[in-house]
Amino acid sequence: MLGPPPREIVRREFMDELDAPVSDLDRNLSDIALLNRIGGTQTIQRHVAPFLARLRPDETLRILDIGTGAADIPVALAEWARRRGDRVRIVALEMHPTIWRHAARAVEATPEVRVVAADALQSPIRPGSVDVALCSLVLHHLPEEAVVALLRQLAKVVRLGFVISDFRRGRLAWAAVWLVTRAARCGRMARHDGPLSVRRSYTPLKVSSLCHRAGVADHWLGHAQDEKHWRDTVAVSLGGDVAVIPDKVVLRAGAFYESAVADPAYANVDFAWGKQLGGALGGSLLFGRWQVMIAYQLRVQPKVSVTEAAGRVYQQVPDSACTPPYTGATCNPNYPGQPSPTINGGSYQAASHFVLLAAQYRYGL
């Protein structure tokens, strides 16, 4: 198996240039915010949730966001905490003047977030004055010595801990980002910077080494398993085709229904568990032995809401399970003798679109 390519240290991302066109930067920041909504923001929320669970009801979690970019993650965190009934106060640092102005506009309607023009390596934040620090998609912009310095700085300013999220350098990751930035119709800067960011990023082993150089313990989330509580399902499909022009044109259509594969109490965002509805349209063009097929399918998971009282997916210490009688070291220490808080309360719905284009050649007489 091929290993990750060498780290790119010569080429720079367009967004790092201080004279980058404002219109390109604004489009790039919007593209990054869109891609964060696909998964990056939810990852940060899952890692911030344990810190929120440690607070007393009257406490506010103080968060520092390093290199905030579009400030979309702090805004999303503030809105998410508000829905949960938690209180947060977030200071977002950004040193690029054009990006700082974009971020300042983005947080105008979010009083929990304040954007400050500052370099994280020369942070104005006093030691121990924040509870948690976030560092999303920042490390790959920095050389090794600067990463070590940043890790030491974060360790000084936080009271509880910090969360770092970034690309993991690898050939598959590069290909995925290349495809996504084009499939999502991202702008010129994102199409250039996205794949390059993967090439500039570090491997987990290298980040671990940099943590040790900084005197910071690194904790990687290994294998954590949520029980799905699968159940038997029922599926019904109906469909057919019609030869519009015999031996030339065929049209097809169909619909289907599948019952849920798990109880709503065990719902989470990692898999499509609910009932599925859908339909498909397609056709074929026949040219002698050749057949060209095209089809489109829509698959929908209708909206289902799960209350926190009904939820059965519990907060865990990473890479461990909290089991009865709920008093072990792997359980949330604030909930002795009972399950940790549920983390899957909310509403779930999904829609997927599939397009098939294929060509077939038939052998034989």
RACOR-V39106 format. One record per helix or strand of 3 or more residues. SS is the DSSP state (~ for helix, > for strand). FROM is the first residue (numbers start at 1). TO is the last residue. Records with the same first field share a line. If there is no record, write none. Layout:
# RACOR-V39106
SS=FROM-TO + FROM-TO
This chain:
# RACOR-V39106
~=14-16 + 22-53 + 72-84 + 97-106 + 120-122 + 139-141 + 144-157 + 171-183 + 188-200 + 204-214 + 264-266
>=61-66 + 88-94 + 113-117 + 130-136 + 158-165 + 235-245 + 249-258 + 276-287 + 290-306 + 346-361
